[in-house]
Amino acid sequence: MRDTSKHQGLRNQLAKVLLAKGIVDENVLNAVRKIPRHLFIDSSFESHAYQDKAFPIAADQTISMPYTVAFQSQTLEVKNGDKILEIGTGSGYQTAVLLELKAEVYSIERQHELFKKTSLFLPKLGYKPKKFIFGDGYKGLPEQAPFDKIIVTAGAPYVPKPLLAQLKVGGMLLIPVGDKTQIMTLFIRKSAKEFEKQELGDFAFVPMLEERN
Ligand code: SAH
């Protein structure tokens, strides 16, 4: 598959749709304008790649809606050099957005097929996280903690304690919490023991797979 001026036009359109839905962060909109989303999904869905929709990828998973990716990215106020842990690599599209925002990204995926596929694919496009990890997001990544930001891109039945523990003071955890639908929930670490919690509306994600012991 190639990236053409037609794709570029569709991406500019998508950025307009996202702006109308409340995505005002220019850096996030520029990432959407730049990243060839059609290359992240099965070629049979290519014509849909720039609609604001979720799509199936490998291993019964989905690439999140562009709005959801943009909303999470905007909410995290990503700064140059932020150390970010991403739970749920999936297609790698969210990872690419974080990298366009100049974050240092550690990305965990629980399904081996997706881990393999995406860790080969993203670097080919020039997107290089610090590390791809095949593992369990419920545990976070203690050996690289603490993080400025942690983003969860699967629906979590509850807030895993290790993720809160792995935040810097001043850091943020953004996690969709719930079963069938989720409430996007932001935790800001105010001190070693205090967290501020904000609820930011309803979203729909595939479930975060159960903890392995
Ligand atoms: N950001 C991705 C979202 C993919 S959907 C994208 O836009 O493509 C959620 C992803 O989370 C899936 O790839 C799923 O396999 C992964 N996942 C589910 N439970 C997980 C867990 N416990 N740890 C790490 N990844 C998990």
Residues whose N, C-alpha, C, O or C-beta is under 5 A from the ligand:
A	BS01	SAH	Q61 T62 I63 S64 I87 G88 T89 G90 S91 G92 Y93 Q94 I108 E109 R110 Q111 L114 G135 D136 G137 Y138 T153 A154 V206 P207 M208 L209
